[in-house]
């Protein structure tokens, strides 16, 4: 396997990782920001208030985007396995 092949494979792996993690991380960030603004406005400093909404939102996003995430990972993995004979010389 050449250096260019390794770099291309690593680039594709990082790109798919960023793509499938973006919805979960984005929703977690937005919900965390909204909870922080709510806590600052109301001066409620309950620890569970920071975790429970984020957990619920991330779980909802995983349920909503789960099939797409799984399809993306399976497509990447199947393309990787199909290209294995071309990668090894």
N, C-alpha and C positions, 0 to 999 in steps of 0.2 A: 504494500500500500504506500502510495506516495504521500509526501507532505501536504500537497494540495488536496488530496482525497480526505486526509485526516481533518484538515481545516474545514473543508466543505461539510463533512459529517458533523463536526462539532458546532459549526454555525447553524446548521439545520436543527440540531438538537436543542440548542439554546433558543432559537427562534420559536420552536414549537412549545418549549417550556414557558417562555414569556407569554405566548399567545393563550395557552390554556389556563395560566394562572391569573391573567389580567382580570377576568370578571370577579373572581373570588377576592382578590386583593383590593380591587377598586371598591367593591361594596363594603368590605371591612373598613377601608379608609374613610369612606363617606359616613358610614354609621358611627364610627369612632369620633369623627369630627362633630357630628350632630349631637352625640351624647355629651361630648366635652363642652359644647356651647350651651346645652341645656343645663349641665351641672354648674357652669360658671354663672348663668343667669339666675338660677334658683338657689345657688349655694348648697346644694345637696351633694354630699361627698360620700355616698354609699358605694362601696367597692363592687357589689354585685351589679350595680347599675351600669358599670363600664363593660362588664363581660357578657351578661345575658343577652342584650340586644345584638351584640356582634355575633355571638354564637348562633342565635336564631337567624340572623340575616345571612350569614355564611352558609348555614345548613339549607336555607331556602334557595340560595344561588346554586349550591351543589345539586339540589334536586332539579332545579330548572335547567341548568347548563350541563348536568351530568351526562346525558346522552351525547351531546356535542363533544364534550371533553373526551369521552371514551372513544367515540368515532375518530377523533383527531389522533389520539394515541395509537389506536389500532392501525390506522392508515400509515402513520409514520413507521411503526414497527414492521408492518408487512412490507413496506417499501425498502426498509433497511434489510430485512431478511432476504428479499428478492435480489438485492444488490450485493449480497455477501460474496457470491462467486466472482463478481467483477472487482471486489475490493482486495481479495487475497490473491497474491501472485506467487 
